[in-house]
Amino acid sequence: MNFFFKHKKLIVFVILFTIGLAIYGNSFNNEFFWDDDDSIVNNVYIKDWQYFDKYFTENLIAGSGQTTNYWRPVLLISFAMDYHLWGLEPFGFHLTNTLFHALAAWLVFLLLYKLARMKRDSRILPSASFFILPFLVSLFFLIHPLQTEAVTYVAGRADSLSGIFSLLAILFYIKARERNKNILKEQSKIWLLSNKGKNYLFCLLFFILGLLTKEQVILLPALIFLVELIFISKKFNKKSAVNVIKLVAPLFLISIIYFVMRLTVFDFNDLLHGFEYDVNYNSSAWYRLLTFASVMIEYFKLLFAPIGLHMAREVE
């Protein structure tokens, strides 16, 4: 028992990876399909490192002669690395996807375990829950049927990979705050690469890598802001809120810069009007908002009742 508690993180790592391989192992013989053709099979950019600079200047499937709104250089790098390891053998790409998903589940455990321990003194959770709840949630994350598309569909890798970078960004942010509670009074040390500031810089680095993997990571600063207020800051008042805003400001600044770049320099296919729907949907932001809300409610239901899963749903 002492061995288990001493090496609990490593043991959870082994358990999650073993279960992940067992569950998704039947996908290793799947062929490439759908977006895999443009992203991998027909994409000449991932087959020769001489095109490496184009990963950062052109859209995701430019190497196959196609145009999309996606700009995901890090995702392309992962495809290129797989290609140079496995060629066009789908097995290797599916194995990588499964390992990424298992790693993301383990990082979920590490994050929740750390957050639970940070709340130990608040008695929000009984002591036994510090380990059990994070493990059960990470296991739920690993095996939930909704994850199937992201894992067994090679082009869906953006979900797992961006999730890894996002979780690492949050973990390093927490690590930076743990080591230096007065980081706001010594912000100059962050930029001088002090031991305390390096963790903060790692947080920024993983955030940027996440943005270069999938667009939704732009919302990460808001999540880190909530983590700061709920788990790190001892008091919530006007002064603490201002200090927290100063601390997460670099993250929000990166998001703003990324957003502007995506609407200008890297707007490959008219990002705001790149899809053709019915007249009402295209002309009314209100209709878009209502449709989005309806879809989110449907997705929320699927968390609890994953029935009738489909890769591309039609929405009225």
Secondary structure, 3 states (H helix, E strand, C coil): CHHHHHCHHHHHHHHHHHHHHHHHHHHCCCCCCCCHHHHHHCCHHHHCHHHHHHHCCCCCCHHHCCCCCCCCHHHHHHHHHHHHHHCCCHHHHHHHHHHHHHHHHHHHHHHHHHHHHHCHHHCCCCCCHHHHHHHHHHHHHHHCHHHHHHHHCHHHHHHHHHHHHHHHHHHHHHHHHHHCCCCCCCCHHHHCCCHHHHHHHHHHHHHHHHHCCCHHHHHHHHHHHHHHHHHHCCCCCHHHHHHHHHHHHHHHHHHHHHHHHHHCCCCCCCCCCCCCCCHHHHHCHHHHHHHHHHHHHHHHHHHHCCCCCCCCCCCC
